[in-house]
Amino acid sequence: MEPSKQPSPQECASQDVNPVFLQQLRELDIPEEAAKQALLRTRNVSAEEAAIFYFNKLENEVAAQVGHAAVGLYQGLQEKNSWREMAWKWDHAGAKKIVVQGTNVAHLLELQAQAMSLSLPTYLVRDAGLTQVASGSRTVLAVMGEEDIVNNVTGSLKLL
């Protein structure tokens, strides 16, 4: 039995998508190009298959962005003695991480400004554009500090 082969980007570009499936995906607020790619990658089997493909990819992208934020913040903490000590304490206290949802880039910038006004270290991810997120997009904000102070910034946000 031959393993299923994913179409190359060139093959995808030369294929047509099922317009009914495309419309169904657009009704789920999936961007048109992403919907087309999902349909082509799943060989136009169904809108459901394409949606599963898209949302699985999106989940992986979110996980990667959160990872970038955590690593970027931790690296930034090494730049100042007081922050290095904060990182050491955090690491030795179990390295607690909470992931919450912002609403958009303006909201992330507002949260970052609020965190910085409280002298909390932050790291805002600017995506490299190697996946489905546009290059330079600001996607995730990491904030470090004592829980009660961080909660002044993020405590009202919903968990992701």
N, C-alpha and C positions, 0 to 999 in steps of 0.2 A: 504494500500500500504506500503510495507516494504522499509525503507530507504536504499539507496545503501551503502554497506559496503566496505571500503577500504581493500584490502588484507593485511595480516600481512607480516612482513619481511620474515617469514618462508614460507608462501604461495608464495610470490614473488620469492623466491629462487628456488622453485620447479616448476615454470612455465617457458615455453619457450616464447620468444618474436618473433614477426613476423619479419623475416629477411629483408623483403622489407622495412617495416616501419623503422627498425633499420638503414638501409643504408640511408634512406631519412633524418633521424635525424642526422646521422653522417655528411652528406653533409651540414647540417646547423651549423657544428662545435660544436655540442653538444657532450661532452665526452661520450664514449661508455657506461660506467657504469650508468651515469646519464640518458642516452637515454633508457637503458634497464629498469631502475627503473620507468621512466616516462611511458613507454609502459605498464609495469605491473600494475602501479597504475591506468592507464586509461583502463585496461583490453584489450589491443591490438586493440582498436576500430579503430584508424587511427594514422598516423604519425602527422596529424594536431592536434588532441586531445592531444597527448603526448607532442608536442612542446608547446602548450598553457600551459599545466601543468608545464613543465620545466621552461618556461620563467616567469610564474607567481611566481613560487617558487624562481627563481633567483631574480626577482624584490623585493620580500619580504626579501630575504637575503641581498640585497644591502641596503634596508631601515634599516634593523637591524644593519648592519655594520656602516652606517653613524650615527645611534643613539649611538652606542658604542663610536664612535670617539667624538661626541659632549659631551657626559656625561664624558668620560675619560678626555678630555681637561678641562672641567669645574671643575672637581674634582682636577686636577693638578693645576689649577689657584688658588686654595685655599691655596697652599703651600707657596707662597711668598707674602709678603705685597703688592708689586708693581703690581703683577699679580692679586691679589684679588681686588685691586682698578680698574684694567682694566676690570675684569669680572663685577664689579658693574656698571661701566659706560656703558659697552656693554649692560647689562641687562636693564638698564634704558633708553637706546637709541633705544630700539626696538628689540634687540637681532638678528640683521641681520645675515643670514646664506646664503652662496653661496656654491653649490656643483658642482665641476668641475672634469674632468676625467684626471687621470694620465695614463701612458701607461703600466707600470709594476712595480714590486717591486723596481728594481734599480732606476726607475724614482721617486718613492715615497721617497726613501732614499736620492736621490739627492735634491729633493724639501725640505725635512726636514733639511738637512744640510744647504741649502741656507737660510731657515727661521731662523734656530738657529744662523747663522752668523749675522743675522739682529736683534738678541735678541728677536725673536718672540717665544712665547710659542707654543709647538706642542704636539700632541699626535698621536702615530702610533698604530693602532689596530693590535693586534696579536690574531687571532681567536682561540677560545677554541676548535673548531672542533666538536661542537655538532650538526651541520647541514651538508650541502654539501661542506663546505669549510674545507680543511685539517687543523688539529690542528697546531697552530704556524704560520699559513700563515699571512703575513702582507698584510692587505687589504685596509685600509683607513687611510689617514693622515688628521688630523685636525690642522689648523693653526689659531692663534688669533692675532689680532693687528689692528692698524690703517689701513683703507682701502688702502690708497696709498702705504703703506709699504708692506702690504700683496700682493697687485697687482704686486710688484716687483718679487714675488715668483710664483704666480698663475695666473697673468693677461693674459698670453698667452694661457691658457688651455681652452678647450671647456667645455661648461656647460653640465652637465649630464642630 
